[in-house]
Amino acid sequence: MATIYDVSFLAGVSLATVSRVVNNTGKVSDKTKKKVHDAMAKLDYRPNTIAQSLASNRSNSVGVLVSQLDGPFYGPMMREIESALRAANKHVIIAAGHSDADQEKDGVEFLLSRGCDALIVDAEIISNAYLVELCQGKTPVVLINRHVDGIDERCVHLNNLQGGLLASRHVLEKGHKQIAYISGPLFKLDARERLEGHRQALAEWGLTFDERLFYEGDFREEGGYAAMAALLDRGVLFTAVVCANDQMASGAISLCLERGLRVPEDVSFVGFDNINFPRYISPKLTTISNPINEMGRMAAHWILREVYDNTEVSFSHRFEPELVIRDSVISL
């Protein structure tokens, strides 16, 4: 098996130069890099990452706990995390929590056991107290898509309450007074905050929250479909529906069309997240922006700044939502 010494001899450069090329550190001319890479290829040399980790006390890997592995929401987040870290010659190790406290904790413990230099944690169920204690450990941790008091500087999150407020204000400003609301599962903080924004918007217009026009969904298309069926079957009049995410809005719109209802002429809709596909359906969905891709990048940047001493990358903690107006809300 070839060693770094063999590469150094064949390339005619020092061990330090080979090390800089392998680890992508320091300045090395393109000509010298080519010599090293050619030597590595000829010798079929592979850097010993375990030895590198022992020598540097770094694994050059970052653990990422993600809530789900499917759906259109988490893909952009993971893409930006991986891209930002890969550009810095770091790699990600992924575990999924599946919205279950035990699985989230198991995922965290697995990532810690792999010797990751830091963790990016998207946890929905485990308690704030657990997360505060986790952040007090030796492994640096940044939270994404969640805010926890006391560790604010480690949280990258969206102002979900403001997003809920913007969504419901929009339909109210368009003259709607009978407004149904499909929430996400209320054990999730973002779902509760968006619902609170809806309640506050109703209060601003002097309207009372009507439980008959409320349905707790699951953030999935199927949940939006079932929610819409239940709301229509209750027989309570409504002219607009605010959904806590775009996936449920898509499912709800599908049910309306099956029942012969026109959107937005009979029922107006507002979603949340501004994922890709609702901008291409008909009607194009009015929604609330949730820059999860940018939040993923910022979580990676926190790691690069705090763990790998890269002070050149930018970093922001809190993101503000924006209303994205399209075609799914009509004025009364």
Disulfide bonds with the S-S distance in Angstrom:
none
